[in-house]
Amino acid sequence: MPNKDGNNFLCFLPKVGKAKKPVTHQNTSSMIVETEKRVKLKTPDELLEVLKNQCFIRQEGWWSYEFCYQKQLRQLHLEEDKVVQEFVLGVYDEEATAAFNQNLSDISTLKDPRSKDASQRYHAHQYTNGTACDLTNHPRETEVRFVCSEPRAMISSITELSTCKYALTIQCPMLCKHPLFQEERPVWHTINCNILPKDYKDTKVDDTHFTMIIDSDDPSTHSTK
């Protein structure tokens, strides 16, 4: 193959074994349950306990958002550090959170559709019974999503999924200690190339035989041309 300068190279593709089938969420959970018999792993909620009694603020234009762990989420407009307008986007709902997580699995993890990393998972808490919405006549509610991210805990985004229903994403380095939330890294392979002499000519022989190996362990499926 040539490079941008027109020099030709002979390249060798690495020999890569068959990729193992990815471990499913159910199998991963089973492995963790088995591991817990030998080494007790902390659950996501146990890892997040360090956030108790902490509040986080994020400003987006006119509005500021104040999230207090396992308490409430507020949407505020501040003028000279004074609250002049306020909406509660949800109060921590322990029962709704337990029911939500139980419906998923013993260790609840979901794909975050807004994450740049498609493998990013999150742990969710439910916040309900917020300020009544003028458009729906129902209380505002929010799903708070905790993701593994360095270097510090902070609000990374707030999104309105539908009218008066929100999703708040919290970056949490402590969640990275749990194996299910660690980032999946791609596997890289090296292609080695040697430059060919300028006077090199590719000789073609009509009766050259090539062996085509089918993706099968049965030798009878091999054929030649």
N, C-alpha and C positions, 0 to 999 in steps of 0.2 A: 504494500500500500504506500502511496506517496504522501509526503508532507506538503506544507504550503509552498515550500521552495522548489518542489518538483523532484526532490530526492526520493528514491524508492527504498523501502524497508521490507524485510522479511520478518513477519511477526508470529509469535507463538502464543496461542491461547493457553491459559493455565488449565490443568486437569482438575476439574471440580467434581467432587462426589455428589451424589443425588441429595438434594435438599430434603432435610427431614420435614415431615408434616408439622405445621405450626401447632403449638399446644393450644387447645381451645380454652376458653374462659372456664368451662366446667372442670377440665382436667387440671388447669392451673390452680383453681380453688381446691381441688382434691389434694393436689400435691402439698399445698400450704397447710391443709388440715392434717395431712400425714406428718408434715414437718413439725407442726405444733405439738405433736405427741412427744417429740424429743426436745425441741427448743420452742418455748412459748413466745409466739410473735405477738406484738401489740397490734390491736385492731386500728383502723383509721381513726376512729373516734378517740381512742386512747392516745394516739400520737398528736391529735389536735387539742388535747386538754390544755396545752401550754398557752392556747389563745384565750382561755377563760379570763374574764375581767379586762380584756383588751378591746379597743375600738380602733377602727381604721377609717380614714376620710379620703375621698377622691373628688376632685373638682372637675366638672365638665361644663364649661361655659357658664351659663346663668345658674346652674344647679350644682350643689355639692351633695355627696352621698356619704352618710355615716353608717358604718356597719359595726355593731357590737356583738361579739360572738355569743351565740345562744341567748341573745336578748332581742334585738330588733334592728331593722334597717330603715333609715330615714332619708328622705329627699328634702334638702334644705336650700333656701336662698338666704344668703348672709349679706348684710350691709354693715360695715364697720364692726365685724365680728359679732353682730347681733342677728338672731334668727328672726326674719320678717315673714317667712312663709315656710310651711312645713307639711309634708305628707309622710305618713308611716307606710312603707311598702311591704310590711309584714312583721309579725312577731313570731319568735321561735316556737314551733309547734312540735313538741316531742313525740306525740302520738302519731301525727302525720309523717314525721321523719322515720319512725320505727316501721310503720306500715309500708312506706315507700321502699325502704331498704329490704324489708322482708320479702316483698313481692319480687325483688330482683334475685337475691342470693344471700347467703350468710355474709359474704364480703362483697358489698355492692360497688361495682365499677362500671362506668358507662363511657362510650366514646363521646368526646366533646366535638360537635360539628364545627365550632368556630376556631378550633386550635389549628395553628399552622402545621403542627406535627399530628399526622393522622392517627398515630398510635397513642396519643395523649389520653389518659383516663382521668376521671374525676369522681370524688365522693360527694354526695349531695345531702343537704339539709333543707327542710321545708319551713318557710316562713309564711304564715297566713294571718287573716283577721287584721289587715291593715286599714288605712283610711278608705272610706267608701268611695268608689269610683263614680263620677258623675255620668259617665257614658254607659256603664253596665249595671249600676245600682248594686254592685257586689263589692265586698272588701278587696283591696289590693293584696296580691300575694307574690312571693318571690321564691325561686329555687336557688339556693346558694351552693355553688359548685367549687369544691376545694381541689386544686391540682398541684402536682409536684413541680416546683420551680424554685430555682435559686435566684438571688442569694438571701432574700428576706421576705417575710409575709407582707402582702399588700393587696389592695383591690386592683385587679388588672383590667376589668371591663364590666360594664353594666349594659344589658340589652333588654329591650321591651319585646318579648316574644309574641304577645298579642295584647289587646287593649287591657291595660292595668295588670298584666301578668309579666313578671320580669325574671331574668336570670343574671345573677351576680357571680363573677368568677374571682376567687381568691387564690393567689399564689402562696404556696406553703412549702418551704424547704423541709420541714419536719415530716411531711408526708412521703418524701423521697426515701425514707428509711424502710417503707413497706415495699416488698418485692413486686407487687402488682402495679405499682405506680412508677417504677423505674423506667426510664426511656428506652425504647427498643432501638438499638443501633444497627445501621446497615452493615453488611459484610462486603469488604472490598477485596478484589483480586487484581494482581499485577499482570499486565501483558508485556512481555519482553520483545523488543524489536532490535534487529541488527541492520545497519545500512548496507545496501547492495552496491557493488562497483558500478560506475556509470556505463561500462561496456558490457554489463550483465545482460544476457538475453534469455528469455524464458523459452526453453526448448520444449516442443510438444511432440509426444510420441503417440501415434494413433492406437497402438496396442497396449497402452498403459492400463493397468487394472486398478480399480479403486474398490476398497471394501466399505460397504455401507452397513453400519451397525445400528440396528433398530433398538429402541429403548426397551429392551427385554433381556431377561437373564437366560432365555432359551436359545442355545446356539443354533438351533434349526431355523431361526428367524433371520439369520445373517445371509446376505446375498451380495453378489459382486456384479459389477458392470465393467 
